[in-house]
């Protein structure tokens, strides 16, 4: 099992299987919540150990549609961990176990700040990839 948690330990979860992909989002929203590195997991692979009730949701205003989840206690960004979709992103920073994954894509490169330099050969998408 792959273990994950928030900074204060109130939220703990496990993944039954390795995430399908690791990517980097450069949109202003992901940067602001500290969740640019994301892993994509399947809903059936997520197992709650404790603290699901300690997860808060930020609901954005249009035109944005993706909700962001955080620990209510420490503010750790958890990506879209409460999503009901079959597959969704979790903030890679919430994973405690070692992941044998390399970055496979960059999205919203058009919003990347000038001070950030992409230093890998992963696919670059100006917006959300198809």
Backbone as XML, in Angstrom:
<?xml version="1.0"?>
<chain id="A" units="angstrom">
  <residue number="1" name="UNK">
    <atom name="N" x="0.835" y="-1.186" z="0.000"/>
    <atom name="CA" x="0.000" y="0.000" z="0.000"/>
    <atom name="C" x="0.882" y="1.252" z="0.000"/>
  </residue>
  <residue number="2" name="UNK">
    <atom name="N" x="0.425" y="2.245" z="-0.717"/>
    <atom name="CA" x="1.087" y="3.544" z="-0.746"/>
    <atom name="C" x="0.392" y="4.417" z="0.286"/>
  </residue>
  <residue number="3" name="UNK">
    <atom name="N" x="1.158" y="4.971" z="1.203"/>
    <atom name="CA" x="0.592" y="5.758" z="2.298"/>
    <atom name="C" x="0.656" y="7.248" z="1.994"/>
  </residue>
  <residue number="4" name="UNK">
    <atom name="N" x="-0.375" y="7.966" z="2.478"/>
    <atom name="CA" x="-0.422" y="9.411" z="2.313"/>
    <atom name="C" x="-1.037" y="10.050" z="3.541"/>
  </residue>
  <residue number="5" name="UNK">
    <atom name="N" x="-0.720" y="11.319" z="3.747"/>
    <atom name="CA" x="-1.250" y="12.027" z="4.911"/>
    <atom name="C" x="-1.076" y="13.526" z="4.725"/>
  </residue>
  <residue number="6" name="UNK">
    <atom name="N" x="-1.679" y="14.258" z="5.673"/>
    <atom name="CA" x="-1.461" y="15.703" z="5.728"/>
    <atom name="C" x="-0.292" y="15.970" z="6.676"/>
  </residue>
  <residue number="7" name="UNK">
    <atom name="N" x="0.091" y="17.208" z="6.812"/>
    <atom name="CA" x="1.230" y="17.584" z="7.646"/>
    <atom name="C" x="1.017" y="17.270" z="9.127"/>
  </residue>
  <residue number="8" name="UNK">
    <atom name="N" x="-0.200" y="17.498" z="9.631"/>
    <atom name="CA" x="-0.450" y="17.286" z="11.066"/>
    <atom name="C" x="-0.868" y="15.854" z="11.392"/>
  </residue>
  <residue number="9" name="UNK">
    <atom name="N" x="-1.124" y="15.024" z="10.390"/>
    <atom name="CA" x="-1.495" y="13.627" z="10.619"/>
    <atom name="C" x="-2.973" y="13.391" z="10.861"/>
  </residue>
  <residue number="10" name="UNK">
    <atom name="N" x="-3.792" y="14.442" z="10.803"/>
    <atom name="CA" x="-5.238" y="14.270" z="11.004"/>
    <atom name="C" x="-5.867" y="13.493" z="9.852"/>
  </residue>
  <residue number="11" name="UNK">
    <atom name="N" x="-5.330" y="13.650" z="8.644"/>
    <atom name="CA" x="-5.836" y="12.970" z="7.451"/>
    <atom name="C" x="-4.817" y="11.911" z="7.038"/>
  </residue>
  <residue number="12" name="UNK">
    <atom name="N" x="-5.294" y="10.675" z="6.933"/>
    <atom name="CA" x="-4.436" y="9.576" z="6.469"/>
    <atom name="C" x="-5.217" y="8.720" z="5.493"/>
  </residue>
  <residue number="13" name="UNK">
    <atom name="N" x="-4.525" y="8.309" z="4.439"/>
    <atom name="CA" x="-5.151" y="7.477" z="3.418"/>
    <atom name="C" x="-4.100" y="6.553" z="2.817"/>
  </residue>
  <residue number="14" name="UNK">
    <atom name="N" x="-4.562" y="5.581" z="2.064"/>
    <atom name="CA" x="-3.674" y="4.661" z="1.363"/>
    <atom name="C" x="-4.175" y="4.482" z="-0.057"/>
  </residue>
  <residue number="15" name="UNK">
    <atom name="N" x="-3.273" y="4.111" z="-0.925"/>
    <atom name="CA" x="-3.610" y="3.773" z="-2.301"/>
    <atom name="C" x="-3.274" y="2.312" z="-2.517"/>
  </residue>
  <residue number="16" name="UNK">
    <atom name="N" x="-4.235" y="1.541" z="-3.017"/>
    <atom name="CA" x="-4.023" y="0.106" z="-3.257"/>
    <atom name="C" x="-3.057" y="-0.145" z="-4.409"/>
  </residue>
  <residue number="17" name="UNK">
    <atom name="N" x="-3.043" y="0.757" z="-5.375"/>
    <atom name="CA" x="-2.206" y="0.591" z="-6.555"/>
    <atom name="C" x="-1.428" y="1.860" z="-6.853"/>
  </residue>
  <residue number="18" name="UNK">
    <atom name="N" x="-0.370" y="1.705" z="-7.602"/>
    <atom name="CA" x="0.463" y="2.819" z="-8.025"/>
    <atom name="C" x="-0.376" y="3.780" z="-8.869"/>
  </residue>
  <residue number="19" name="UNK">
    <atom name="N" x="-0.212" y="5.081" z="-8.655"/>
    <atom name="CA" x="-0.926" y="6.058" z="-9.486"/>
    <atom name="C" x="-0.592" y="5.866" z="-10.959"/>
  </residue>
  <residue number="20" name="UNK">
    <atom name="N" x="-1.521" y="6.250" z="-11.814"/>
    <atom name="CA" x="-1.321" y="6.057" z="-13.246"/>
    <atom name="C" x="-0.326" y="7.038" z="-13.840"/>
  </residue>
  <residue number="21" name="UNK">
    <atom name="N" x="-0.142" y="8.183" z="-13.176"/>
    <atom name="CA" x="0.707" y="9.199" z="-13.774"/>
    <atom name="C" x="1.071" y="10.271" z="-12.757"/>
  </residue>
  <residue number="22" name="UNK">
    <atom name="N" x="2.210" y="10.900" z="-12.970"/>
    <atom name="CA" x="2.648" y="12.080" z="-12.223"/>
    <atom name="C" x="2.775" y="13.220" z="-13.219"/>
  </residue>
  <residue number="23" name="UNK">
    <atom name="N" x="2.216" y="14.365" z="-12.881"/>
    <atom name="CA" x="2.303" y="15.515" z="-13.761"/>
    <atom name="C" x="2.515" y="16.782" z="-12.957"/>
  </residue>
  <residue number="24" name="UNK">
    <atom name="N" x="2.754" y="17.876" z="-13.665"/>
    <atom name="CA" x="2.932" y="19.173" z="-13.028"/>
    <atom name="C" x="1.975" y="20.167" z="-13.656"/>
  </residue>
  <residue number="25" name="UNK">
    <atom name="N" x="1.190" y="20.811" z="-12.816"/>
    <atom name="CA" x="0.267" y="21.841" z="-13.281"/>
    <atom name="C" x="0.854" y="23.200" z="-12.949"/>
  </residue>
  <residue number="26" name="UNK">
    <atom name="N" x="0.868" y="24.083" z="-13.934"/>
    <atom name="CA" x="1.438" y="25.419" z="-13.745"/>
    <atom name="C" x="0.371" y="26.505" z="-13.680"/>
  </residue>
  <residue number="27" name="UNK">
    <atom name="N" x="-0.914" y="26.112" z="-13.565"/>
    <atom name="CA" x="-1.963" y="27.130" z="-13.491"/>
    <atom name="C" x="-1.824" y="27.917" z="-12.188"/>
  </residue>
  <residue number="28" name="UNK">
    <atom name="N" x="-2.314" y="29.128" z="-12.202"/>
    <atom name="CA" x="-2.161" y="29.995" z="-11.034"/>
    <atom name="C" x="-2.848" y="29.413" z="-9.806"/>
  </residue>
  <residue number="29" name="UNK">
    <atom name="N" x="-3.945" y="28.718" z="-9.981"/>
    <atom name="CA" x="-4.666" y="28.148" z="-8.834"/>
    <atom name="C" x="-3.859" y="27.037" z="-8.171"/>
  </residue>
  <residue number="30" name="UNK">
    <atom name="N" x="-3.322" y="26.112" z="-8.934"/>
    <atom name="CA" x="-2.519" y="25.029" z="-8.344"/>
    <atom name="C" x="-1.269" y="25.583" z="-7.673"/>
  </residue>
  <residue number="31" name="UNK">
    <atom name="N" x="-0.657" y="26.574" z="-8.296"/>
    <atom name="CA" x="0.529" y="27.183" z="-7.679"/>
    <atom name="C" x="0.180" y="27.821" z="-6.344"/>
  </residue>
  <residue number="32" name="UNK">
    <atom name="N" x="-0.938" y="28.523" z="-6.282"/>
    <atom name="CA" x="-1.316" y="29.220" z="-5.047"/>
    <atom name="C" x="-1.641" y="28.272" z="-3.906"/>
  </residue>
  <residue number="33" name="UNK">
    <atom name="N" x="-2.176" y="27.094" z="-4.207"/>
    <atom name="CA" x="-2.503" y="26.148" z="-3.133"/>
    <atom name="C" x="-1.358" y="25.168" z="-2.879"/>
  </residue>
  <residue number="34" name="UNK">
    <atom name="N" x="-0.243" y="25.335" z="-3.567"/>
    <atom name="CA" x="0.930" y="24.498" z="-3.315"/>
    <atom name="C" x="0.768" y="23.065" z="-3.776"/>
  </residue>
  <residue number="35" name="UNK">
    <atom name="N" x="0.046" y="22.884" z="-4.862"/>
    <atom name="CA" x="-0.204" y="21.520" z="-5.333"/>
    <atom name="C" x="0.106" y="21.372" z="-6.816"/>
  </residue>
  <residue number="36" name="UNK">
    <atom name="N" x="1.230" y="21.875" z="-7.258"/>
    <atom name="CA" x="1.566" y="21.792" z="-8.673"/>
    <atom name="C" x="1.922" y="20.376" z="-9.117"/>
  </residue>
  <residue number="37" name="UNK">
    <atom name="N" x="2.576" y="19.600" z="-8.258"/>
    <atom name="CA" x="2.894" y="18.207" z="-8.587"/>
    <atom name="C" x="1.680" y="17.359" z="-8.201"/>
  </residue>
  <residue number="38" name="UNK">
    <atom name="N" x="1.125" y="16.666" z="-9.197"/>
    <atom name="CA" x="-0.096" y="15.888" z="-8.968"/>
    <atom name="C" x="0.071" y="14.464" z="-9.474"/>
  </residue>
  <residue number="39" name="UNK">
    <atom name="N" x="-0.572" y="13.550" z="-8.772"/>
    <atom name="CA" x="-0.628" y="12.164" z="-9.226"/>
    <atom name="C" x="-2.081" y="11.853" z="-9.539"/>
  </residue>
  <residue number="40" name="UNK">
    <atom name="N" x="-2.296" y="10.979" z="-10.494"/>
    <atom name="CA" x="-3.653" y="10.607" z="-10.881"/>
    <atom name="C" x="-3.959" y="9.213" z="-10.350"/>
  </residue>
  <residue number="41" name="UNK">
    <atom name="N" x="-5.034" y="9.136" z="-9.565"/>
    <atom name="CA" x="-5.412" y="7.881" z="-8.917"/>
    <atom name="C" x="-6.833" y="7.487" z="-9.310"/>
  </residue>
  <residue number="42" name="UNK">
    <atom name="N" x="-7.121" y="6.214" z="-9.158"/>
    <atom name="CA" x="-8.476" y="5.703" z="-9.403"/>
    <atom name="C" x="-9.244" y="5.711" z="-8.091"/>
  </residue>
  <residue number="43" name="UNK">
    <atom name="N" x="-10.511" y="6.086" z="-8.163"/>
    <atom name="CA" x="-11.347" y="6.176" z="-6.965"/>
    <atom name="C" x="-11.337" y="4.870" z="-6.180"/>
  </residue>
  <residue number="44" name="UNK">
    <atom name="N" x="-11.374" y="3.732" z="-6.864"/>
    <atom name="CA" x="-11.402" y="2.432" z="-6.191"/>
    <atom name="C" x="-10.085" y="2.088" z="-5.498"/>
  </residue>
  <residue number="45" name="UNK">
    <atom name="N" x="-9.014" y="2.815" z="-5.809"/>
    <atom name="CA" x="-7.718" y="2.564" z="-5.176"/>
    <atom name="C" x="-7.520" y="3.347" z="-3.883"/>
  </residue>
  <residue number="46" name="UNK">
    <atom name="N" x="-8.371" y="4.344" z="-3.636"/>
    <atom name="CA" x="-8.240" y="5.192" z="-2.449"/>
    <atom name="C" x="-8.920" y="4.539" z="-1.252"/>
  </residue>
  <residue number="47" name="UNK">
    <atom name="N" x="-8.156" y="4.360" z="-0.167"/>
    <atom name="CA" x="-8.677" y="3.792" z="1.077"/>
    <atom name="C" x="-8.456" y="4.823" z="2.175"/>
  </residue>
  <residue number="48" name="UNK">
    <atom name="N" x="-9.536" y="5.258" z="2.822"/>
    <atom name="CA" x="-9.428" y="6.208" z="3.931"/>
    <atom name="C" x="-9.027" y="5.479" z="5.200"/>
  </residue>
  <residue number="49" name="UNK">
    <atom name="N" x="-7.968" y="5.924" z="5.834"/>
    <atom name="CA" x="-7.517" y="5.371" z="7.110"/>
    <atom name="C" x="-8.141" y="6.181" z="8.245"/>
  </residue>
  <residue number="50" name="UNK">
    <atom name="N" x="-8.065" y="7.501" z="8.122"/>
    <atom name="CA" x="-8.700" y="8.385" z="9.102"/>
    <atom name="C" x="-8.773" y="9.798" z="8.552"/>
  </residue>
  <residue number="51" name="UNK">
    <atom name="N" x="-9.692" y="10.571" z="9.090"/>
    <atom name="CA" x="-9.725" y="11.998" z="8.840"/>
    <atom name="C" x="-10.461" y="12.478" z="7.616"/>
  </residue>
  <residue number="52" name="UNK">
    <atom name="N" x="-11.249" y="11.630" z="6.968"/>
    <atom name="CA" x="-12.010" y="12.120" z="5.808"/>
    <atom name="C" x="-12.882" y="13.309" z="6.223"/>
  </residue>
  <residue number="53" name="UNK">
    <atom name="N" x="-13.386" y="13.282" z="7.459"/>
    <atom name="CA" x="-14.209" y="14.377" z="7.971"/>
    <atom name="C" x="-13.383" y="15.629" z="8.300"/>
  </residue>
  <residue number="54" name="UNK">
    <atom name="N" x="-12.065" y="15.522" z="8.215"/>
    <atom name="CA" x="-11.181" y="16.657" z="8.462"/>
    <atom name="C" x="-10.757" y="17.347" z="7.170"/>
  </residue>
  <residue number="55" name="UNK">
    <atom name="N" x="-11.357" y="16.941" z="6.045"/>
    <atom name="CA" x="-11.010" y="17.507" z="4.752"/>
    <atom name="C" x="-12.017" y="18.601" z="4.383"/>
  </residue>
  <residue number="56" name="UNK">
    <atom name="N" x="-11.510" y="19.796" z="4.100"/>
    <atom name="CA" x="-12.334" y="20.924" z="3.669"/>
    <atom name="C" x="-12.268" y="21.039" z="2.152"/>
  </residue>
  <residue number="57" name="UNK">
    <atom name="N" x="-13.291" y="21.662" z="1.583"/>
    <atom name="CA" x="-13.367" y="21.840" z="0.138"/>
    <atom name="C" x="-13.468" y="23.316" z="-0.211"/>
  </residue>
  <residue number="58" name="UNK">
    <atom name="N" x="-12.632" y="23.739" z="-1.152"/>
    <atom name="CA" x="-12.727" y="25.079" z="-1.712"/>
    <atom name="C" x="-13.449" y="24.955" z="-3.043"/>
  </residue>
  <residue number="59" name="UNK">
    <atom name="N" x="-14.592" y="25.621" z="-3.168"/>
    <atom name="CA" x="-15.376" y="25.601" z="-4.403"/>
    <atom name="C" x="-15.140" y="26.916" z="-5.139"/>
  </residue>
  <residue number="60" name="UNK">
    <atom name="N" x="-14.560" y="26.847" z="-6.325"/>
    <atom name="CA" x="-14.225" y="28.069" z="-7.059"/>
    <atom name="C" x="-15.439" y="28.684" z="-7.753"/>
  </residue>
  <residue number="61" name="UNK">
    <atom name="N" x="-15.285" y="29.940" z="-8.115"/>
    <atom name="CA" x="-16.294" y="30.621" z="-8.909"/>
    <atom name="C" x="-15.982" y="30.406" z="-10.379"/>
  </residue>
  <residue number="62" name="UNK">
    <atom name="N" x="-17.010" y="30.477" z="-11.214"/>
    <atom name="CA" x="-16.844" y="30.327" z="-12.664"/>
    <atom name="C" x="-15.838" y="31.360" z="-13.162"/>
  </residue>
  <residue number="63" name="UNK">
    <atom name="N" x="-15.017" y="31.051" z="-14.137"/>
    <atom name="CA" x="-15.140" y="29.916" z="-15.032"/>
    <atom name="C" x="-14.462" y="28.649" z="-14.521"/>
  </residue>
  <residue number="64" name="UNK">
    <atom name="N" x="-13.837" y="28.705" z="-13.355"/>
    <atom name="CA" x="-13.160" y="27.530" z="-12.822"/>
    <atom name="C" x="-14.190" y="26.527" z="-12.321"/>
  </residue>
  <residue number="65" name="UNK">
    <atom name="N" x="-13.872" y="25.231" z="-12.438"/>
    <atom name="CA" x="-14.840" y="24.228" z="-12.005"/>
    <atom name="C" x="-14.268" y="23.197" z="-11.052"/>
  </residue>
  <residue number="66" name="UNK">
    <atom name="N" x="-12.974" y="23.048" z="-10.984"/>
    <atom name="CA" x="-12.395" y="22.005" z="-10.156"/>
    <atom name="C" x="-12.263" y="22.444" z="-8.704"/>
  </residue>
  <residue number="67" name="UNK">
    <atom name="N" x="-12.826" y="21.651" z="-7.814"/>
    <atom name="CA" x="-12.739" y="21.927" z="-6.377"/>
    <atom name="C" x="-11.373" y="21.488" z="-5.867"/>
  </residue>
  <residue number="68" name="UNK">
    <atom name="N" x="-10.914" y="22.104" z="-4.789"/>
    <atom name="CA" x="-9.649" y="21.739" z="-4.162"/>
    <atom name="C" x="-9.925" y="21.352" z="-2.717"/>
  </residue>
  <residue number="69" name="UNK">
    <atom name="N" x="-9.219" y="20.342" z="-2.250"/>
    <atom name="CA" x="-9.405" y="19.849" z="-0.886"/>
    <atom name="C" x="-8.159" y="20.103" z="-0.054"/>
  </residue>
  <residue number="70" name="UNK">
    <atom name="N" x="-8.395" y="20.378" z="1.246"/>
    <atom name="CA" x="-7.332" y="20.702" z="2.190"/>
    <atom name="C" x="-7.638" y="20.087" z="3.541"/>
  </residue>
  <residue number="71" name="UNK">
    <atom name="N" x="-6.623" y="19.861" z="4.350"/>
    <atom name="CA" x="-6.837" y="19.479" z="5.741"/>
    <atom name="C" x="-7.359" y="20.704" z="6.486"/>
  </residue>
  <residue number="72" name="UNK">
    <atom name="N" x="-8.437" y="20.532" z="7.248"/>
    <atom name="CA" x="-9.017" y="21.635" z="8.028"/>
    <atom name="C" x="-8.067" y="22.128" z="9.111"/>
  </residue>
  <residue number="73" name="UNK">
    <atom name="N" x="-7.188" y="21.249" z="9.601"/>
    <atom name="CA" x="-6.306" y="21.601" z="10.713"/>
    <atom name="C" x="-5.030" y="22.305" z="10.279"/>
  </residue>
  <residue number="74" name="UNK">
    <atom name="N" x="-4.325" y="21.728" z="9.321"/>
    <atom name="CA" x="-3.008" y="22.266" z="8.963"/>
    <atom name="C" x="-2.953" y="22.921" z="7.589"/>
  </residue>
  <residue number="75" name="UNK">
    <atom name="N" x="-4.000" y="22.745" z="6.783"/>
    <atom name="CA" x="-4.039" y="23.376" z="5.474"/>
    <atom name="C" x="-3.333" y="22.628" z="4.366"/>
  </residue>
  <residue number="76" name="UNK">
    <atom name="N" x="-2.821" y="21.425" z="4.640"/>
    <atom name="CA" x="-2.133" y="20.668" z="3.599"/>
    <atom name="C" x="-3.044" y="20.488" z="2.384"/>
  </residue>
  <residue number="77" name="UNK">
    <atom name="N" x="-2.526" y="20.811" z="1.217"/>
    <atom name="CA" x="-3.270" y="20.636" z="-0.019"/>
    <atom name="C" x="-3.355" y="19.145" z="-0.349"/>
  </residue>
  <residue number="78" name="UNK">
    <atom name="N" x="-4.559" y="18.687" z="-0.673"/>
    <atom name="CA" x="-4.789" y="17.268" z="-0.962"/>
    <atom name="C" x="-5.306" y="17.040" z="-2.376"/>
  </residue>
  <residue number="79" name="UNK">
    <atom name="N" x="-5.268" y="18.057" z="-3.208"/>
    <atom name="CA" x="-5.753" y="17.921" z="-4.576"/>
    <atom name="C" x="-7.266" y="17.805" z="-4.603"/>
  </residue>
  <residue number="80" name="UNK">
    <atom name="N" x="-7.764" y="16.811" z="-5.326"/>
    <atom name="CA" x="-9.206" y="16.601" z="-5.452"/>
    <atom name="C" x="-9.594" y="15.272" z="-4.802"/>
  </residue>
  <residue number="81" name="UNK">
    <atom name="N" x="-9.061" y="15.008" z="-3.628"/>
    <atom name="CA" x="-9.183" y="13.715" z="-2.965"/>
    <atom name="C" x="-10.628" y="13.316" z="-2.636"/>
  </residue>
  <residue number="82" name="UNK">
    <atom name="N" x="-11.558" y="14.254" z="-2.582"/>
    <atom name="CA" x="-12.962" y="13.935" z="-2.322"/>
    <atom name="C" x="-13.785" y="13.785" z="-3.602"/>
  </residue>
  <residue number="83" name="UNK">
    <atom name="N" x="-13.125" y="13.796" z="-4.743"/>
    <atom name="CA" x="-13.823" y="13.702" z="-6.022"/>
    <atom name="C" x="-14.620" y="12.404" z="-6.139"/>
  </residue>
  <residue number="84" name="UNK">
    <atom name="N" x="-15.730" y="12.474" z="-6.839"/>
    <atom name="CA" x="-16.527" y="11.283" z="-7.140"/>
    <atom name="C" x="-16.222" y="10.737" z="-8.530"/>
  </residue>
  <residue number="85" name="UNK">
    <atom name="N" x="-15.296" y="11.369" z="-9.242"/>
    <atom name="CA" x="-14.908" y="10.875" z="-10.567"/>
    <atom name="C" x="-14.183" y="9.539" z="-10.428"/>
  </residue>
  <residue number="86" name="UNK">
    <atom name="N" x="-14.149" y="8.774" z="-11.518"/>
    <atom name="CA" x="-13.471" y="7.474" z="-11.497"/>
    <atom name="C" x="-11.965" y="7.628" z="-11.327"/>
  </residue>
  <residue number="87" name="UNK">
    <atom name="N" x="-11.414" y="8.734" z="-11.817"/>
    <atom name="CA" x="-9.992" y="9.032" z="-11.697"/>
    <atom name="C" x="-9.855" y="10.519" z="-11.404"/>
  </residue>
  <residue number="88" name="UNK">
    <atom name="N" x="-8.924" y="10.875" z="-10.535"/>
    <atom name="CA" x="-8.771" y="12.274" z="-10.150"/>
    <atom name="C" x="-7.355" y="12.519" z="-9.642"/>
  </residue>
  <residue number="89" name="UNK">
    <atom name="N" x="-6.948" y="13.801" z="-9.594"/>
    <atom name="CA" x="-5.608" y="14.130" z="-9.103"/>
    <atom name="C" x="-5.562" y="14.335" z="-7.593"/>
  </residue>
  <residue number="90" name="UNK">
    <atom name="N" x="-4.488" y="13.857" z="-7.011"/>
    <atom name="CA" x="-4.163" y="14.103" z="-5.610"/>
    <atom name="C" x="-2.830" y="14.847" z="-5.616"/>
  </residue>
  <residue number="91" name="UNK">
    <atom name="N" x="-2.666" y="15.769" z="-4.699"/>
    <atom name="CA" x="-1.396" y="16.490" z="-4.589"/>
    <atom name="C" x="-0.290" y="15.505" z="-4.208"/>
  </residue>
  <residue number="92" name="UNK">
    <atom name="N" x="0.756" y="15.442" z="-5.013"/>
    <atom name="CA" x="1.855" y="14.505" z="-4.759"/>
    <atom name="C" x="2.527" y="14.772" z="-3.420"/>
  </residue>
  <residue number="93" name="UNK">
    <atom name="N" x="2.466" y="16.023" z="-2.944"/>
    <atom name="CA" x="3.093" y="16.352" z="-1.669"/>
    <atom name="C" x="2.445" y="15.630" z="-0.488"/>
  </residue>
  <residue number="94" name="UNK">
    <atom name="N" x="1.246" y="15.075" z="-0.660"/>
    <atom name="CA" x="0.559" y="14.365" z="0.416"/>
    <atom name="C" x="0.941" y="12.883" z="0.488"/>
  </residue>
  <residue number="95" name="UNK">
    <atom name="N" x="1.780" y="12.424" z="-0.415"/>
    <atom name="CA" x="2.185" y="11.018" z="-0.431"/>
    <atom name="C" x="3.425" y="10.838" z="0.437"/>
  </residue>
  <residue number="96" name="UNK">
    <atom name="N" x="3.352" y="9.877" z="1.366"/>
    <atom name="CA" x="4.467" y="9.590" z="2.274"/>
    <atom name="C" x="5.393" y="8.509" z="1.740"/>
  </residue>
  <residue number="97" name="UNK">
    <atom name="N" x="4.851" y="7.565" z="0.987"/>
    <atom name="CA" x="5.642" y="6.457" z="0.453"/>
    <atom name="C" x="6.443" y="6.906" z="-0.761"/>
  </residue>
  <residue number="98" name="UNK">
    <atom name="N" x="7.470" y="6.161" z="-1.052"/>
    <atom name="CA" x="8.256" y="6.426" z="-2.256"/>
    <atom name="C" x="7.418" y="6.044" z="-3.479"/>
  </residue>
  <residue number="99" name="UNK">
    <atom name="N" x="7.432" y="6.889" z="-4.487"/>
    <atom name="CA" x="6.727" y="6.599" z="-5.738"/>
    <atom name="C" x="7.747" y="6.397" z="-6.845"/>
  </residue>
  <residue number="100" name="UNK">
    <atom name="N" x="7.621" y="5.314" z="-7.553"/>
    <atom name="CA" x="8.516" y="5.047" z="-8.675"/>
    <atom name="C" x="7.883" y="5.622" z="-9.942"/>
  </residue>
  <residue number="101" name="UNK">
    <atom name="N" x="7.785" y="6.950" z="-9.971"/>
    <atom name="CA" x="7.194" y="7.653" z="-11.110"/>
    <atom name="C" x="8.069" y="8.831" z="-11.485"/>
  </residue>
  <residue number="102" name="UNK">
    <atom name="N" x="8.089" y="9.138" z="-12.758"/>
    <atom name="CA" x="8.743" y="10.350" z="-13.243"/>
    <atom name="C" x="7.662" y="11.254" z="-13.812"/>
  </residue>
  <residue number="103" name="UNK">
    <atom name="N" x="7.924" y="12.539" z="-13.790"/>
    <atom name="CA" x="6.975" y="13.494" z="-14.344"/>
    <atom name="C" x="6.727" y="13.175" z="-15.814"/>
  </residue>
  <residue number="104" name="UNK">
    <atom name="N" x="5.444" y="13.046" z="-16.183"/>
    <atom name="CA" x="5.103" y="12.698" z="-17.562"/>
    <atom name="C" x="4.540" y="13.854" z="-18.362"/>
  </residue>
  <residue number="105" name="UNK">
    <atom name="N" x="4.079" y="14.907" z="-17.677"/>
    <atom name="CA" x="3.520" y="16.029" z="-18.429"/>
    <atom name="C" x="3.487" y="17.296" z="-17.595"/>
  </residue>
  <residue number="106" name="UNK">
    <atom name="N" x="3.470" y="18.396" z="-18.320"/>
    <atom name="CA" x="3.270" y="19.718" z="-17.747"/>
    <atom name="C" x="2.001" y="20.257" z="-18.386"/>
  </residue>
  <residue number="107" name="UNK">
    <atom name="N" x="1.109" y="20.822" z="-17.578"/>
    <atom name="CA" x="-0.089" y="21.445" z="-18.148"/>
    <atom name="C" x="-0.158" y="22.904" z="-17.738"/>
  </residue>
  <residue number="108" name="UNK">
    <atom name="N" x="-0.894" y="23.669" z="-18.520"/>
    <atom name="CA" x="-1.018" y="25.111" z="-18.335"/>
    <atom name="C" x="0.344" y="25.804" z="-18.329"/>
  </residue>
  <residue number="109" name="UNK">
    <atom name="N" x="1.202" y="25.368" z="-19.243"/>
    <atom name="CA" x="2.523" y="25.972" z="-19.381"/>
    <atom name="C" x="2.389" y="27.451" z="-19.748"/>
  </residue>
  <residue number="110" name="UNK">
    <atom name="N" x="1.292" y="27.819" z="-20.398"/>
    <atom name="CA" x="1.061" y="29.225" z="-20.759"/>
    <atom name="C" x="0.940" y="30.111" z="-19.521"/>
  </residue>
  <residue number="111" name="UNK">
    <atom name="N" x="0.584" y="29.528" z="-18.363"/>
    <atom name="CA" x="0.445" y="30.294" z="-17.122"/>
    <atom name="C" x="1.678" y="30.194" z="-16.225"/>
  </residue>
  <residue number="112" name="UNK">
    <atom name="N" x="2.692" y="29.468" z="-16.667"/>
    <atom name="CA" x="3.897" y="29.271" z="-15.872"/>
    <atom name="C" x="4.582" y="30.619" z="-15.631"/>
  </residue>
  <residue number="113" name="UNK">
    <atom name="N" x="4.986" y="30.884" z="-14.383"/>
    <atom name="CA" x="5.693" y="32.138" z="-14.123"/>
    <atom name="C" x="7.088" y="32.113" z="-14.757"/>
  </residue>
  <residue number="114" name="UNK">
    <atom name="N" x="7.588" y="33.288" z="-15.083"/>
    <atom name="CA" x="8.883" y="33.367" z="-15.763"/>
    <atom name="C" x="10.031" y="32.843" z="-14.910"/>
  </residue>
  <residue number="115" name="UNK">
    <atom name="N" x="9.904" y="32.874" z="-13.592"/>
    <atom name="CA" x="10.976" y="32.423" z="-12.711"/>
    <atom name="C" x="11.073" y="30.905" z="-12.610"/>
  </residue>
  <residue number="116" name="UNK">
    <atom name="N" x="10.053" y="30.179" z="-13.089"/>
    <atom name="CA" x="10.076" y="28.719" z="-13.016"/>
    <atom name="C" x="10.613" y="28.149" z="-14.321"/>
  </residue>
  <residue number="117" name="UNK">
    <atom name="N" x="11.647" y="27.339" z="-14.214"/>
    <atom name="CA" x="12.236" y="26.722" z="-15.396"/>
    <atom name="C" x="11.895" y="25.238" z="-15.419"/>
  </residue>
  <residue number="118" name="UNK">
    <atom name="N" x="11.319" y="24.785" z="-16.510"/>
    <atom name="CA" x="11.019" y="23.358" z="-16.675"/>
    <atom name="C" x="12.323" y="22.657" z="-17.030"/>
  </residue>
  <residue number="119" name="UNK">
    <atom name="N" x="12.686" y="21.673" z="-16.229"/>
    <atom name="CA" x="13.993" y="21.036" z="-16.376"/>
    <atom name="C" x="13.894" y="19.546" z="-16.708"/>
  </residue>
  <residue number="120" name="UNK">
    <atom name="N" x="12.818" y="19.140" z="-17.350"/>
    <atom name="CA" x="12.718" y="17.746" z="-17.777"/>
    <atom name="C" x="12.169" y="17.701" z="-19.197"/>
  </residue>
  <residue number="121" name="UNK">
    <atom name="N" x="12.093" y="16.523" z="-19.734"/>
    <atom name="CA" x="11.657" y="16.350" z="-21.122"/>
    <atom name="C" x="10.190" y="15.928" z="-21.227"/>
  </residue>
  <residue number="122" name="UNK">
    <atom name="N" x="9.430" y="16.048" z="-20.135"/>
    <atom name="CA" x="8.024" y="15.651" z="-20.148"/>
    <atom name="C" x="7.235" y="16.506" z="-21.140"/>
  </residue>
  <residue number="123" name="UNK">
    <atom name="N" x="6.146" y="15.941" z="-21.646"/>
    <atom name="CA" x="5.284" y="16.647" z="-22.596"/>
    <atom name="C" x="4.827" y="17.976" z="-22.001"/>
  </residue>
  <residue number="124" name="UNK">
    <atom name="N" x="4.761" y="18.986" z="-22.839"/>
    <atom name="CA" x="4.336" y="20.319" z="-22.401"/>
    <atom name="C" x="3.039" y="20.692" z="-23.106"/>
  </residue>
  <residue number="125" name="UNK">
    <atom name="N" x="2.040" y="21.037" z="-22.304"/>
    <atom name="CA" x="0.730" y="21.420" z="-22.822"/>
    <atom name="C" x="0.450" y="22.864" z="-22.415"/>
  </residue>
  <residue number="126" name="UNK">
    <atom name="N" x="0.061" y="23.686" z="-23.349"/>
    <atom name="CA" x="-0.218" y="25.084" z="-23.028"/>
    <atom name="C" x="-1.418" y="25.217" z="-22.113"/>
  </residue>
  <residue number="127" name="UNK">
    <atom name="N" x="-2.376" y="24.285" z="-22.207"/>
    <atom name="CA" x="-3.557" y="24.262" z="-21.349"/>
    <atom name="C" x="-3.728" y="22.843" z="-20.829"/>
  </residue>
  <residue number="128" name="UNK">
    <atom name="N" x="-4.980" y="22.479" z="-20.535"/>
    <atom name="CA" x="-5.300" y="21.128" z="-20.101"/>
    <atom name="C" x="-5.098" y="20.169" z="-21.272"/>
  </residue>
  <residue number="129" name="UNK">
    <atom name="N" x="-4.374" y="19.063" z="-21.108"/>
    <atom name="CA" x="-4.213" y="18.128" z="-22.233"/>
    <atom name="C" x="-5.535" y="17.459" z="-22.577"/>
  </residue>
  <residue number="130" name="UNK">
    <atom name="N" x="-5.668" y="17.078" z="-23.812"/>
    <atom name="CA" x="-6.912" y="16.419" z="-24.276"/>
    <atom name="C" x="-7.111" y="15.070" z="-23.618"/>
  </residue>
</chain>
